[in-house]
Amino acid sequence: MADKGDIGWRLMAGAAAFAGGWAAKKAIGVAWKKSTGKEPPVNPESPDVALSEAIGWVVVVGIGVEVARLLATRAAARQWAKGTGELPSQLMADAAP
């Protein structure tokens, strides 16, 4: 069973990743509209969306959201280490997957 520190870290990391991903998707949507002059596709899977636009949107959002989640989780890990004196066990450099 997970200890309280492990549960606390999972909650903190999950919240940070969610917030980072949400903010990134919003920012990417604004940038998309500004650069293309069109709203981002709501449903890229739809045949009504041009294939090039759908692929472009999926690539930009996929990379952007994952980078934002990574940065948010790393920032949360730094704060966790400041508060507890050590990184969460899942993030130790020598931890097995």
N, C-alpha and C positions, 0 to 999 in steps of 0.2 A: 504494500500500500504506500502511496506517495505521502511524504511528510508535508508539514504546513509550508515549509520553505519552497518545496517543489510546486505545490499548488499555487502559492503566491506568485512564483515566477511565471508559471504557465498563464495565470490570469493577466499579469502585467504584460508579458510578451504578446499574448493574444490581443489585448486591447491596443497596444502600440502598433502591432501589425495591421489591425483593422483600421485604426485611425490613419495610419500612413497610406494604406492602400486607397481608402476613401478620398483622402485629400489629393492624392496623386491623380485619381481618375477625374475628379472635378477640375483640377488644374489642366490636365491633358485635354479635357473637353473644351475648356476656354481657349487654350492654345490652338486646338484643331479648328474651332470656329474662326478664330482670328486669322489663321494662316490659309484656310481653304475658302472662307466666306460662307460655309455651310455648317449646319448642325451636325454633330457626330452621328453616325448611324446608330439607331436605337436597337436594331436587330440585324447585325451583319450577316446572319445566315439567310436572310430573305433574298430571293432572286431579284427583287426590285432594287437592291443596292448593287452598284457596280462592283465587280469582283476586285478591281484594283483598290477601290475605296475600302471595301470590307477587309481585305488583307492588310492594307496600310493601317487601318484603325486597330485591328487585332494585334499587329506587331507592336505598334506604338504603345498601346495600353498595356499589353502583356509585359513588355520590358519596363515601362515606366512604373507600373504598380509593383512589380517584383523588386525593383531597385529601391523604391520608397519603403516597402515592407522590410527589406534588409537593413536600410539605414535606421528606420524606426526601432527595429529590434535590437540593433547594436547600441543605439542611444539608451534604450531601456536597460540593456545589460550593464552599461557604464553606470547608470543611476543605481541599479541593483547592487553593483559592486561597491559603490560609495556607501550605501546604506548598510550592507551586511559585511563588508570587508573581503568578499570573495565573489567570483563569478558563479552563476548557477552551474551545477554539475554537468548539465547538458552542453554547456558552452566551453568547457575546459578544452584546451587545444589537443590534449592527448586522450580525450574521451572517445570511447568506441561508439560507433553509430548504433 
